[in-house]
């Protein structure tokens, strides 16, 4: 049988899996002429696999730094120097 994880142990396991995926995604990044650094066409099968693995384990870490792709950036606040905003609305 497989191991039974507590929520803390599983979070640590998920963090380790995401970190491992990040390392392998770096090794399988695009180098030049639409080729992966491993020599195959980009994205290669390995890169697609590790993207799926990172997404899968990243779902369990939504409040951690690993979920940055899930969080949406906040809209910028216009300033007085912004020409698209009239001065009387400031």
HELIX and SHEET records of a PDB file:
HELIX    1   1 UNK A    7  UNK A   27  1                                  21    
HELIX    2   2 UNK A   45  UNK A   58  1                                  14    
HELIX    3   3 UNK A   59  UNK A   61  5                                   3    
HELIX    4   4 UNK A   65  UNK A   67  5                                   3    
HELIX    5   5 UNK A   87  UNK A   89  5                                   3    
SHEET    1   A 2 UNK A  30  UNK A  32  0                                        
SHEET    2   A 2 UNK A  35  UNK A  36 -1                                        
END                                                                             
